Amino acid sequence: MRLHRVDLGEVDYGTAVTWMAQWAEERRAGAAPDRLFLLSHPPVITHGRRTPPAELPRDLSAIPVVEADRGGNATYHGPGQLVGYLVMDLRDRGPVDVVRWLENGLVDALAGLGFGTERRDTPPGSPSLVGVWTPDGRKLVSIGMRIRGGVTTHGFALNIDPDLSVFDRFVACSLDDVTMTSLRRLADEQGIRMPGETEVRDAVTAALTAGSTPAA
């Protein structure tokens, strides 16, 4: 089954989480197809329940900090970032390859926009390197998902042109030695055209719907 794209604007994170639970229940009940929700959030730092407190911002007044029911550690959402929530039925296909499928799809999408990126394997005992990276080791896309009742929720956050200075206030993804980057910064460095958000949404959708969703 192919992904059905749903475009949304800026949605408060708490509202999105409530909606996501409803979307997942609709998918489990067979009342909706596999869907990719594309949106953005007002500034918020989210984190998984296992995130060490030392990795969170010391000043909790500037930007809301919210615990999320997904995998992964702390990350930032805000204007200039494309968030994609995947609500997909994996009961007949298996969850093992969904993250790698998502990583590879996003790498393909970015290649179509003129940006060379890659996925990385995580060495044993190291913090997770799930996401999409530049060849010189900067992180462009964060991924954190949850699978419950055979249906995925949450997804990815792609930095188009956010305020990257926010990432200096906490330890993103438990990687204290990693620099976050954006399409804006990469385009400026490489002297290439900066794509607009609509173009990025279209490229991501095309890449993730080019073939079937992850197979068992």
C-alpha positions as a Markdown table, in Angstrom:
| # | Residue | x | y | z |
|---|---|---|---|---|
| 1 | Met | 0.0 | 0.0 | 0.0 |
| 2 | Arg | 1.3 | 3.5 | -0.8 |
| 3 | Leu | 1.6 | 6.3 | 1.6 |
| 4 | His | -1.2 | 8.9 | 1.4 |
| 5 | Arg | 0.3 | 12.4 | 2.0 |
| 6 | Val | -1.5 | 14.8 | 4.3 |
| 7 | Asp | -0.2 | 18.4 | 4.4 |
| 8 | Leu | -0.7 | 20.4 | 7.6 |
| 9 | Gly | 0.7 | 23.8 | 8.6 |
| 10 | Glu | 2.1 | 24.7 | 12.0 |
| 11 | Val | 0.6 | 22.5 | 14.8 |
| 12 | Asp | 1.2 | 22.7 | 18.5 |
| 13 | Tyr | 3.2 | 19.7 | 19.6 |
| 14 | Gly | 0.6 | 18.6 | 22.2 |
| 15 | Thr | -2.2 | 18.8 | 19.7 |
| 16 | Ala | -0.2 | 16.8 | 17.2 |
| 17 | Val | 0.4 | 14.0 | 19.7 |
| 18 | Thr | -3.3 | 13.8 | 20.4 |
| 19 | Trp | -4.1 | 13.7 | 16.7 |
| 20 | Met | -1.4 | 11.1 | 16.2 |
| 21 | Ala | -3.1 | 8.8 | 18.6 |
| 22 | Gln | -6.3 | 9.2 | 16.7 |
| 23 | Trp | -4.6 | 8.6 | 13.4 |
| 24 | Ala | -3.0 | 5.4 | 14.7 |
| 25 | Glu | -6.3 | 4.1 | 16.0 |
| 26 | Glu | -7.9 | 4.8 | 12.6 |
| 27 | Arg | -5.1 | 2.8 | 10.9 |
| 28 | Arg | -5.4 | -0.1 | 13.3 |
| 29 | Ala | -9.1 | -0.2 | 12.7 |
| 30 | Gly | -8.6 | -0.2 | 8.9 |
| 31 | Ala | -10.5 | 3.1 | 8.7 |
| 32 | Ala | -7.6 | 4.9 | 7.0 |
| 33 | Pro | -4.6 | 4.1 | 4.7 |
| 34 | Asp | -0.9 | 4.4 | 5.6 |
| 35 | Arg | -0.3 | 8.1 | 5.9 |
| 36 | Leu | 2.5 | 10.6 | 5.9 |
| 37 | Phe | 1.6 | 13.8 | 7.8 |
| 38 | Leu | 3.8 | 16.8 | 6.9 |
| 39 | Leu | 3.8 | 19.8 | 9.3 |
| 40 | Ser | 5.9 | 22.0 | 11.5 |
| 41 | His | 5.7 | 22.9 | 15.2 |
| 42 | Pro | 6.2 | 26.1 | 17.3 |
| 43 | Pro | 9.5 | 25.9 | 19.2 |
| 44 | Val | 9.7 | 22.9 | 21.5 |
| 45 | Ile | 12.3 | 20.5 | 22.8 |
| 46 | Thr | 11.1 | 16.9 | 23.0 |
| 47 | His | 12.8 | 13.9 | 24.5 |
| 48 | Gly | 12.3 | 10.2 | 25.1 |
| 49 | Arg | 11.7 | 8.9 | 28.6 |
| 50 | Arg | 15.2 | 7.5 | 28.9 |
| 51 | Thr | 16.9 | 10.8 | 28.2 |
| 52 | Pro | 19.4 | 11.7 | 31.0 |
| 53 | Pro | 18.4 | 15.0 | 32.7 |
| 54 | Ala | 21.9 | 16.4 | 32.1 |
| 55 | Glu | 21.2 | 16.4 | 28.4 |
| 56 | Leu | 18.2 | 18.7 | 28.7 |
| 57 | Pro | 18.4 | 22.5 | 28.8 |
| 58 | Arg | 19.4 | 24.1 | 32.1 |
| 59 | Asp | 17.0 | 27.0 | 31.4 |
| 60 | Leu | 13.6 | 25.5 | 31.0 |
| 61 | Ser | 11.8 | 28.8 | 30.6 |
| 62 | Ala | 12.9 | 29.8 | 27.1 |
| 63 | Ile | 11.5 | 26.9 | 25.1 |
| 64 | Pro | 9.0 | 24.2 | 26.4 |
| 65 | Val | 10.5 | 20.8 | 27.1 |
| 66 | Val | 8.2 | 17.9 | 26.6 |
| 67 | Glu | 8.6 | 14.2 | 27.2 |
| 68 | Ala | 7.5 | 12.2 | 24.1 |
| 69 | Asp | 6.3 | 8.6 | 23.8 |
| 70 | Arg | 8.8 | 7.7 | 21.1 |
| 71 | Gly | 12.3 | 6.3 | 20.8 |
| 72 | Gly | 15.3 | 8.5 | 20.7 |
| 73 | Asn | 16.6 | 11.3 | 23.0 |
| 74 | Ala | 16.3 | 15.0 | 23.0 |
| 75 | Thr | 15.7 | 17.1 | 19.9 |
| 76 | Tyr | 14.3 | 20.4 | 18.8 |
| 77 | His | 11.3 | 21.2 | 16.7 |
| 78 | Gly | 10.5 | 24.7 | 15.4 |
| 79 | Pro | 9.9 | 27.0 | 12.5 |
| 80 | Gly | 12.0 | 26.3 | 9.5 |
| 81 | Gln | 11.9 | 22.6 | 10.1 |
| 82 | Leu | 9.8 | 19.9 | 8.2 |
| 83 | Val | 8.3 | 17.3 | 10.5 |
| 84 | Gly | 7.0 | 14.1 | 9.0 |
| 85 | Tyr | 4.8 | 11.7 | 11.1 |
| 86 | Leu | 4.4 | 8.3 | 9.6 |
| 87 | Val | 1.3 | 6.3 | 10.6 |
| 88 | Met | 1.7 | 3.0 | 8.9 |
| 89 | Asp | 0.5 | -0.6 | 9.4 |
| 90 | Leu | 3.5 | -2.9 | 9.8 |
| 91 | Arg | 1.6 | -6.0 | 11.1 |
| 92 | Asp | 2.0 | -7.8 | 7.8 |
| 93 | Arg | 5.4 | -6.5 | 7.0 |
| 94 | Gly | 7.5 | -6.3 | 10.1 |
| 95 | Pro | 9.1 | -3.4 | 11.9 |
| 96 | Val | 12.8 | -4.3 | 11.5 |
| 97 | Asp | 13.5 | -2.3 | 8.4 |
| 98 | Val | 11.2 | 0.7 | 8.7 |
| 99 | Val | 13.9 | 3.0 | 10.1 |
| 100 | Arg | 16.4 | 2.1 | 7.4 |
| 101 | Trp | 13.7 | 2.4 | 4.7 |
| 102 | Leu | 13.0 | 5.9 | 6.0 |
| 103 | Glu | 16.6 | 6.9 | 6.2 |
| 104 | Asn | 17.3 | 5.7 | 2.6 |
| 105 | Gly | 14.1 | 7.4 | 1.3 |
| 106 | Leu | 15.2 | 10.7 | 2.8 |
| 107 | Val | 18.7 | 10.4 | 1.4 |
| 108 | Asp | 17.2 | 9.8 | -2.0 |
| 109 | Ala | 14.9 | 12.9 | -1.6 |
| 110 | Leu | 17.8 | 15.1 | -0.6 |
| 111 | Ala | 19.9 | 13.8 | -3.5 |
| 112 | Gly | 17.1 | 14.9 | -5.9 |
| 113 | Leu | 17.4 | 18.4 | -4.4 |
| 114 | Gly | 21.1 | 18.5 | -4.9 |
| 115 | Phe | 22.3 | 17.6 | -1.4 |
| 116 | Gly | 24.6 | 14.6 | -0.9 |
| 117 | Thr | 23.8 | 12.8 | 2.4 |
| 118 | Glu | 24.0 | 9.4 | 4.0 |
| 119 | Arg | 22.8 | 7.1 | 6.7 |
| 120 | Arg | 25.2 | 5.7 | 9.2 |
| 121 | Asp | 25.4 | 2.4 | 11.1 |
| 122 | Thr | 25.7 | 2.6 | 14.9 |
| 123 | Pro | 28.8 | 1.0 | 16.4 |
| 124 | Pro | 28.2 | -1.4 | 19.3 |
| 125 | Gly | 27.9 | 0.5 | 22.6 |
| 126 | Ser | 27.6 | 3.9 | 20.9 |
| 127 | Pro | 24.7 | 6.3 | 21.0 |
| 128 | Ser | 22.3 | 5.8 | 18.1 |
| 129 | Leu | 23.3 | 7.3 | 14.8 |
| 130 | Val | 19.9 | 6.9 | 13.3 |
| 131 | Gly | 19.1 | 9.8 | 11.0 |
| 132 | Val | 20.5 | 11.5 | 7.9 |
| 133 | Trp | 24.0 | 12.9 | 7.9 |
| 134 | Thr | 26.3 | 15.0 | 5.7 |
| 135 | Pro | 29.5 | 13.2 | 4.5 |
| 136 | Asp | 31.6 | 15.3 | 7.0 |
| 137 | Gly | 29.5 | 14.1 | 10.0 |
| 138 | Arg | 27.0 | 16.8 | 10.6 |
| 139 | Lys | 23.4 | 15.8 | 11.3 |
| 140 | Leu | 20.6 | 17.1 | 9.1 |
| 141 | Val | 17.6 | 14.8 | 9.9 |
| 142 | Ser | 16.6 | 13.3 | 13.3 |
| 143 | Ile | 14.4 | 10.2 | 13.4 |
| 144 | Gly | 12.4 | 8.9 | 16.3 |
| 145 | Met | 9.6 | 6.4 | 16.0 |
| 146 | Arg | 7.3 | 4.3 | 18.0 |
| 147 | Ile | 5.6 | 1.0 | 17.0 |
| 148 | Arg | 2.5 | 0.0 | 19.0 |
| 149 | Gly | -0.1 | -2.5 | 18.0 |
| 150 | Gly | 1.6 | -3.0 | 14.7 |
| 151 | Val | 1.3 | 0.7 | 13.7 |
| 152 | Thr | 4.0 | 3.3 | 13.5 |
| 153 | Thr | 3.8 | 6.8 | 14.9 |
| 154 | His | 6.2 | 9.8 | 15.1 |
| 155 | Gly | 8.8 | 10.0 | 12.4 |
| 156 | Phe | 11.4 | 12.5 | 11.3 |
| 157 | Ala | 12.5 | 16.2 | 11.6 |
| 158 | Leu | 14.4 | 17.7 | 8.6 |
| 159 | Asn | 16.2 | 21.0 | 9.2 |
| 160 | Ile | 15.4 | 23.3 | 6.3 |
| 161 | Asp | 16.2 | 26.7 | 7.8 |
| 162 | Pro | 15.6 | 26.6 | 11.6 |
| 163 | Asp | 17.4 | 28.5 | 14.3 |
| 164 | Leu | 20.3 | 26.1 | 14.7 |
| 165 | Ser | 21.5 | 28.0 | 17.8 |
| 166 | Val | 18.8 | 26.2 | 19.8 |
| 167 | Phe | 20.7 | 23.0 | 19.5 |
| 168 | Asp | 23.6 | 24.6 | 21.5 |
| 169 | Arg | 21.3 | 24.7 | 24.6 |
| 170 | Phe | 21.1 | 20.9 | 25.1 |
| 171 | Val | 22.6 | 17.6 | 23.9 |
| 172 | Ala | 20.8 | 16.6 | 20.8 |
| 173 | Cys | 20.2 | 12.9 | 20.3 |
| 174 | Ser | 22.7 | 12.1 | 23.1 |
| 175 | Leu | 25.5 | 13.1 | 20.7 |
| 176 | Asp | 27.4 | 15.9 | 22.5 |
| 177 | Asp | 30.1 | 16.0 | 19.8 |
| 178 | Val | 27.8 | 16.3 | 16.8 |
| 179 | Thr | 27.0 | 19.5 | 15.0 |
| 180 | Met | 23.5 | 20.0 | 13.6 |
| 181 | Thr | 23.1 | 21.6 | 10.2 |
| 182 | Ser | 20.4 | 22.7 | 7.8 |
| 183 | Leu | 19.6 | 22.8 | 4.1 |
| 184 | Arg | 20.1 | 26.6 | 4.2 |
| 185 | Arg | 23.6 | 26.2 | 5.7 |
| 186 | Leu | 24.5 | 23.5 | 3.2 |
| 187 | Ala | 23.2 | 25.5 | 0.2 |
| 188 | Asp | 25.2 | 28.5 | 1.3 |
| 189 | Glu | 28.3 | 26.5 | 1.7 |
| 190 | Gln | 28.0 | 24.7 | -1.6 |
| 191 | Gly | 26.7 | 27.7 | -3.6 |
| 192 | Ile | 23.6 | 25.9 | -4.8 |
| 193 | Arg | 20.0 | 26.9 | -5.0 |
| 194 | Met | 18.0 | 26.8 | -1.7 |
| 195 | Pro | 14.8 | 24.8 | -2.2 |
| 196 | Gly | 11.6 | 26.1 | -0.7 |
| 197 | Glu | 9.5 | 24.1 | 1.8 |
| 198 | Thr | 6.9 | 23.0 | -0.8 |
| 199 | Glu | 9.7 | 21.6 | -3.0 |
| 200 | Val | 11.2 | 19.7 | 0.0 |
| 201 | Arg | 7.8 | 18.3 | 0.9 |
| 202 | Asp | 7.3 | 17.2 | -2.7 |
| 203 | Ala | 10.7 | 15.5 | -2.9 |
| 204 | Val | 10.3 | 13.7 | 0.4 |
| 205 | Thr | 6.8 | 12.4 | -0.7 |
| 206 | Ala | 8.1 | 11.3 | -4.0 |
| 207 | Ala | 11.0 | 9.4 | -2.5 |
| 208 | Leu | 8.9 | 7.7 | 0.2 |
| 209 | Thr | 6.2 | 6.7 | -2.3 |
| 210 | Ala | 8.5 | 5.6 | -5.1 |
| 211 | Gly | 8.2 | 2.0 | -4.1 |
| 212 | Ser | 6.2 | 0.0 | -1.5 |
| 213 | Thr | 6.4 | 0.6 | 2.2 |
| 214 | Pro | 8.8 | -1.7 | 4.1 |
| 215 | Ala | 8.3 | -5.3 | 3.4 |
| 216 | Ala | 8.6 | -8.2 | 5.8 |
